Amino acid sequence: MNKPHEPALVRADVGVNITRVETIPLRIPLRTPFKIANGPERPAVEVMLVRLHTDQGLVGIGETQAWRRQGSSETLITLDATIQRHFAPHIVGHSPFALPLIMENLAASIYHSLYAQAAVADALYDLQGKILGVPVHLLLGGSYRDKLAGCAALSIKPEREQTLTGAQEYYDQGFRSFTVKIGVNPRDDEHNVRALRERLGDDVVIRVDANAGMDYDGALALLKKLEPYDLDAAEQLLPLWDVDGMAELARHVSIPLMADECVATDHDLIHVIKKRAATVMQTKVAKNGGLWRMHKLWCIAAAAGMRIFPGNHPATSIATASVLHLAAAWAGPLLEGPFAVGLSLLDADVVTEPLRRDGPFVHLPAGAGWGLTLDEDRIRHLRCDS
């Protein structure tokens, strides 16, 4: 059995050591309840912020979510326990530049703890940037782009006109890429996709996402009906464990398939690639363990010829910035993914100056680390541990 590495191997060489790990549980309402196939309608998102304090007064910030869907069983209570009881001993006393060793120790301390690891990894990156006085994307090699376009995510609505109205509002803001949630009522799904194509025309990109909520027969039947509407991809129709079913589905439909819930680790992605179960991959900060592990997934996917769909659970500017900085340093092509969906869906943010949006584009912030500062008053209002 692998054991965590000895802390003595990781002495600080820049004069900064981590002294305390702080966890901040938040419950952030959604502007309107959001419905996906796999689970009940969600009125709010539970967010866990992690702050890493140092002996030089600098603080790094990271974010994760208690998502509680396929691939995520975490709650705010379990995230707090994992980070404080099991992770903190491998973090406190070390340099933020010991990130690789810290992350390996966290992985060794609790198996498949990616949701908890994500906030720690990203807080370490934020700290590194602040210590050096540079933005995170420079730690990754430099700047290739200074903004990234996202897609509009359309939740499952009881009436078709609600879906069309929501899509039109996004279209009027400049969005030309849409992901339609499906998987509850196949007849409604077909009608919604057809109506969107007719309403918005051929110049928009339409994808569908069942959030792992369908079985093979239902997915095959629905995709065959959706083939005439020129879909760019169909995301994770089958449960995360059914990669063989995804591969079989890919052989019988012309619509490209996207992997999401079934890809948590690099081993998961390699399995999908070997099975030829998808040609598109979505990452999320929390699901995939933060920027440290997302970057590895992007490299593997690109090497395999897969398209990359930068995503996120509904998140604040903190986790959104994690994807944005990774994208800024990424020289390859990227699809317009839902990496910034939280900026549209959440009723509040946790920073003094949220990320700047211009239609579908989110702009890279200036400043060291993420380039963001927490709004302490807003955090006190959103905390849910008292």
N, C-alpha and C positions, 0 to 999 in steps of 0.2 A: 504494500500500500504506500502511495506517495505521501510524504510528510512535508509540511511547510518548511521552507528554507530557514536557516538560522538567522535571526535578526542581526547578528554580528556582521553578516556579510553586507549590510546595507547602511553604512555610516554616511551621514550628510557631508557633501563636499562643497556646498555653497553657503553654509552657515545658517540654514533654515531647517528647523525640525517641526514636525506636526506634534501638537500638544494635546489636542482634543478633537473628538468626532461628535458633531452635533446633528441630531435628526429632528426635522420639523414636519410633522404630519399636517396636511391641509385637505380640506374638502372644498372644491371649487365648482360652483354651479355651472351648468351649461345654459347658454342663452335660450335654447329650446331643447327639450328631451331628444335624445338620439337613439335610434333603433337600428340594430343589425340583426342578421338571421340567428346568430348563436347567442341567445340571452334576452332578457327582458329589456324594455326601454330604460335608458339610463338618464337620470336627471342631473347627475353631477359626476365629477371625476375625483378620485382620491389620489393625491400627489404626496410624495415624500421628497423633501429637499434634504440634502446633506451639506453641512458646512464643515470644512476641515480648517481648524484654527492652528496657527503656528506661533513659535516663540518670537517672531519678528512682527507680529500684529497683522500679517496678511492672512486672508481667508479665501479659500476656494469653494465654489458652489457647484453642486451637481443635482440632477433631478431624476426620479423614476416615478412609476405609477403602480398602484395596486389595481391591476386590470381585471383579474378574476374571469378570464375566459379560457378557451383552449390554449394550453401552454403556459398559463399563469394561474397559480393558486394562492399567490401572495395577498395578504391583507396589510394594512398599515401597521398592525400590531406585530405581525411576523417579520415584516421588513425591518421594523425598529429593533426587534430582538436579534435578528441576524446581524445587522450592522453593529449594534452596540455590544452584544455579548460575544460574537464570534469574529467579526471583522476588526473591531477597534484594536485588539491586542496586536494585530499584524500591521497596523497603520501608525499608531501613536509612537513617537520617538524616532521615526524615520524621515528622511528627506522626501519631499514631493517628487524628486527626480529618481526615486527608487520605484517608479510606477510599474515597470515590467515585473519586478520581483514581488511587489505588493500584490499585484493582480494574480500572479500565480499562487501566492499563499492564500488569497481569498478563495480562489477556485478549489484549492486543496482542502480548505477548512469545511466547506459545505458544497456538496455536489449540486450542479445545475442551479446555482444561485445568481443567475444572470441579472434578474430584476434588481436585486440588491447591489450587485457589483457595478451596475451601470452608473448609479449616482456617485459612487466612490471614484471610479475611473475618471468621470468627467470633472469632478471636483479637483482631482489631481492635475488634470490638464489646465484647468482654470488657474490653479495655484502656480504652476510652472510659468504660465504666461505672465502672471502678475509679478513674479520674482524677477523675470528677465525683462519686463516692460514691453512685451510683444503680444500681439493677438495669437490665439491658438493656431490658426491656420499657418502661421510662420513656423511653428514647431513641427508642422507636418511637411515642411519643405518650401512653402511660399504661397503665392496667390495666383490662381489661374482665372478665377471669375470673382466678381464682387457682388453678385446677386444671383438668386436662384428662383425660378418659377415653380409654383406649386399647382396642384390640381384642386378642383372643387369636389368635395365628398358629399353625396346626396343620400341621406338616410332613408330608411323605409317609412313611407307615409301612408296613412289610411286612404287618401284620395290622390288620384293621378295628378289633378290640377295643382296640388300642393308641391309635388315633385317638379312639375314643369315651371311653376312660379319660382321655386328656389333656384332652379337651373338658370332661368332667365335673369334673375338678380345677379348671379355670379357672372353670366355672360356679359351683362351690361358693365360689370366692373373690369372686364378685360380677360376673364378666364376663357381658355379654349381647350381645356382638358378636364374631363369629368369622370369620376368614379361613382357608379350607381350601385347601391347596396341591393342585393337580391337574396333569394333563398327561402322565403316564407311562402309566397304564392306564385308559382311559375307563370300562371296566366297574366297576373299583374306585372310580373317581371318583363315578359315579352311585350306587353302593351306599353310599359313605361319606356323601354329602350326604343321601340319603334316611334313613339311620340317624341322622344328627345331628338332622335335623328331627323324627324320631319320638322320639328320646331327650330332646331339650331343649324341644320344643314350639314354639308359634307366637310366644312372647314374645321370642325371640332373633333377632338379625340374622345372616344367613349370607351370606358372599360367597365366591367362589372365585377363585383366582389361578394361572395357568399359567406365570407368569414368562417369557412370550414363547416357550414351548416347543412350540407346536402349529402345524399347518398349517390352512388354511382349512376344508377338508372335515371334518377331525376336530373342529375347534372348533364348526362349525355343527351337526354331528350330536350332539355332547355337550350343547351348550346347549339344543337342542330337547328332549333327555331330561331336562334339569334344570329346565325351565320350570315344572313343577308344584310345585316346592319353594319358591317365593316367595323367590328370591334377590334381595338388594338390589343386587348388581352382580357382574359378571364382569371380573376384572382381567387385562389384557394377555395375551390368549390367543395372539396372533400375533406374529411377529418384529417388532422395532422399525421395520424398514424398510417394513413392509406396512401403511401407514396406509390405503391404498385398500381393502385387504382388511378392515380393521377397520370402515371405513365401510359396506362391503357387508354385513358380518356384522351391524352394528347395524340395518340395514334388514330383516333376516330373523328377528330374535329379539326377544322381549319383555323380556328381561333387560337392564337398563342396562349399558353397557360402561364400563370404567375404563381410562384411559391411565396407564402408569407408565414402562416402559423407553423408550418412544418419545418421551417428553418430557424432554429435557435442558435446552433453552434456551427463551427466550420465543418465538423463531421456530418451534420445534417445536410449542409449544402452540397458536400461532395457526394452524399448518397443520392440526392435529387439529380445531380449532374450525371452520375453513372447510370441512373435509371432513365434518363432523358424524360423526366417527369414535368419539366418546366423549362422555358427559355427566358423567363423574366424572374427577377428576385426582388422582394421588398425587404428592407431592413427597418427596424424601429430601435430607438435608443434603449428603452427599457428591455424589450424582448431580447435584444442581442448583446447586452452587457456593456453598453456605452461605446464611445468613440474608439477606444482601444481595440475592441473586438469587431466593431462594424467595419473598420478600415480593412481588416484581414478578409472579411467576407466580400467586400467590394473587389479586392484584388483577385480572389479566387473566382468570383463570378465573371469578371472581365476576362480573365485568362481562359475561361470556358466558353466565351462568346455570348454570355447572357447579358441581357439589358438590365440596368439597375434602376430601381424605383425607390427613391428616397422617401421613407415614410416615418410615421410616428403615431403613437397613441395621442389623443388630444392632450397637449402639453403646453406649458407656459413658455415664455421666451427663453428660459434656460435650456431646456432640452431641445427646443427648436434651434437654438444657436449651435448646439452640438453638431447637428446635421449640416447646418449652414457652413460652419468652419471646415468640416470634412469636405463638403462639396467645393468650397473655395480653393482647396489645395488639390482637388482631383482634376487631372487633365483630360480624362476620358468623357464620353457622352453620358448624360444623365436624363432620365425621363422626368416629366413634370409630376412628381409624386405628392402625397399628402403629408409632407414633413412638417408643414405649418398649419395643419388643420385646427390645432388648438387656438391659434390666433383668431380664427373666425368663430369657433364654437364656444370657447370658454367665456364666462361672464366677467372674469377678472384676470389680471396678470399679477405677477409678484415682483416686478422690477419697476424702478422709477421711470425709465424710458423704454417702453416695449420696442421690440424690433420694428423697424420701419418697413411698411408695405406700400407697394405701388401696384394696384391691381393684383395680378397673380404673383408678382415679384416680391421677394423678401430680400432686403439689402443687408449686406455684411456690416455689423456695427464697428465703429472705431474704438480703440482703447485696448488695454492689456487684458489677457485672458479672453473671456467671452465678450468683454466690452460692455458688461451689464452690471447694475447695482441693485441689490434687493431693496424693496419698499417695505421697511419694517412695520409701518402702520398697517399696510394692507395684509401683511403676513399675520399680524396679531388678530386681525378680523377674520381671517380664513382658517386659523388653526383649529384643529378638532381633537386635541388631546386634553381638553379641560372641560 
